[in-house]
Amino acid sequence: MIGTNGVGSVAGGLADQLRNPHGAPGRLIGAAMRLVNRQPNSFAIQALDVRASHDVLELGFGPGEGIRTLARLSPAGTIYGVDQSPTMLAQASARNRAAILRGHVQLSRAQFIETELPEQSVDRILAVNVAYFWSDGPAVLAELDRVLRPGGRISIYVTDVATMAHWQFSTSGHHRVFSASQLSDLLVDGPFAPCRITVKSITLRFGISGLLGVVAKPR
Ligand SMILES: C[S@@+](CC[C@H](N)C(=O)[O-])C[C@H]1O[C@@H](n2cnc3c(N)ncnc32)[C@H](O)[C@@H]1O
């Protein structure tokens, strides 16, 4: 029988894998994320309004499904992705091999606060299920502002604390969780004009409450 500590350590292990997928469990987590994160990715990518020649950055690409969709939406742009996990880099690279060989997709192992992209090099930034791991939110937002071109847009999805509170892994200390006002406060505290920030609540399958934050950078 698994006691409270056993359940707690399983939840902690899952949270740690979601933050930094590694080894065989990390590969399984990647396969699961590809399926369960499809709907939030779809909402966030729709809000991004990607055009055919946009250069796009995905922050924390995980298994690389979002990268694949972005590459389809922008055949004439370059799709960049950064993620700290070598396991996810391998999975996403395998999933986007042909586009990587053509130079259409460029994936690298890097940190949210140091994407290693040049200043004002992208038109769009996608960040799905990653803000939980922004231990230094202002530093991440400063980095996004640095690489985003004027007129650019950022789309951020997180699951609402109202749902996350029911998921034991999210309370094990690895995730920062958000209500709509907390996500809004995070974004407003960053370098972007408050009037160009929107946060809206969305409902996903199985009654999951999500939050979609969109930031538009003035031209
Ligand atoms: C929960 S997964 C989300 C993956 C993908 N966006 C999706 O929706 O399926 C979070 C991803 O962020 C990455 N990550 C977490 N902290 C990071 C950091 N500080 N710098 C770069 N990547 C990070 C993890 O390696 C993982 O692949």
The ligand as an SDF file (V2000), in Angstrom:
LIG
                    3D

 27 29  0  0  0  0  0  0  0  0999 V2000
    5.3290   20.9590  -18.8760 C   0  0  0  0  0  0  0  0  0  0  0  0
    6.4950   20.9680  -20.2080 S   0  0  0  0  0  0  0  0  0  0  0  0
    5.5830   21.7770  -21.4870 C   0  0  0  0  0  0  0  0  0  0  0  0
    6.0530   21.3830  -22.8620 C   0  0  0  0  0  0  0  0  0  0  0  0
    5.2790   21.9450  -24.0650 C   0  0  0  0  0  0  0  0  0  0  0  0
    5.2880   23.3950  -24.0800 N   0  0  0  0  0  0  0  0  0  0  0  0
    3.8860   21.4250  -24.1130 C   0  0  0  0  0  0  0  0  0  0  0  0
    2.9410   22.2290  -23.9980 O   0  0  0  0  0  0  0  0  0  0  0  0
    3.6890   20.2270  -24.2830 O   0  0  0  0  0  0  0  0  0  0  0  0
    7.6540   22.2000  -19.6770 C   0  0  0  0  0  0  0  0  0  0  0  0
    8.9150   22.2490  -20.5350 C   0  0  0  0  0  0  0  0  0  0  0  0
    9.6990   23.3850  -20.1280 O   0  0  0  0  0  0  0  0  0  0  0  0
   11.0640   23.0160  -20.0190 C   0  0  0  0  0  0  0  0  0  0  0  0
   11.7080   23.8860  -19.0210 N   0  0  0  0  0  0  0  0  0  0  0  0
   11.3930   23.9900  -17.7050 C   0  0  0  0  0  0  0  0  0  0  0  0
   12.1630   24.9060  -17.0940 N   0  0  0  0  0  0  0  0  0  0  0  0
   12.9880   25.4110  -18.0670 C   0  0  0  0  0  0  0  0  0  0  0  0
   13.9920   26.4340  -18.0660 C   0  0  0  0  0  0  0  0  0  0  0  0
   14.3000   27.1080  -16.9530 N   0  0  0  0  0  0  0  0  0  0  0  0
   14.6160   26.7290  -19.2230 N   0  0  0  0  0  0  0  0  0  0  0  0
   14.3060   26.0470  -20.3750 C   0  0  0  0  0  0  0  0  0  0  0  0
   13.3630   25.0550  -20.4330 N   0  0  0  0  0  0  0  0  0  0  0  0
   12.7060   24.7560  -19.2870 C   0  0  0  0  0  0  0  0  0  0  0  0
   11.0430   21.5490  -19.6350 C   0  0  0  0  0  0  0  0  0  0  0  0
   12.2410   20.8990  -19.9830 O   0  0  0  0  0  0  0  0  0  0  0  0
    9.8170   21.0160  -20.3700 C   0  0  0  0  0  0  0  0  0  0  0  0
   10.1430   20.4820  -21.6250 O   0  0  0  0  0  0  0  0  0  0  0  0
  1  2  1  0
  2  3  1  0
  2 10  1  0
  3  4  1  0
  4  5  1  0
  5  6  1  0
  5  7  1  0
  7  8  2  0
  7  9  1  0
 10 11  1  0
 11 12  1  0
 11 26  1  0
 12 13  1  0
 13 14  1  0
 13 24  1  0
 14 15  1  0
 14 23  1  0
 15 16  2  0
 16 17  1  0
 17 18  1  0
 17 23  2  0
 18 19  1  0
 18 20  2  0
 20 21  1  0
 21 22  2  0
 22 23  1  0
 24 25  1  0
 24 26  1  0
 26 27  1  0
M  CHG  2   2   1   9  -1
M  END
$$$$
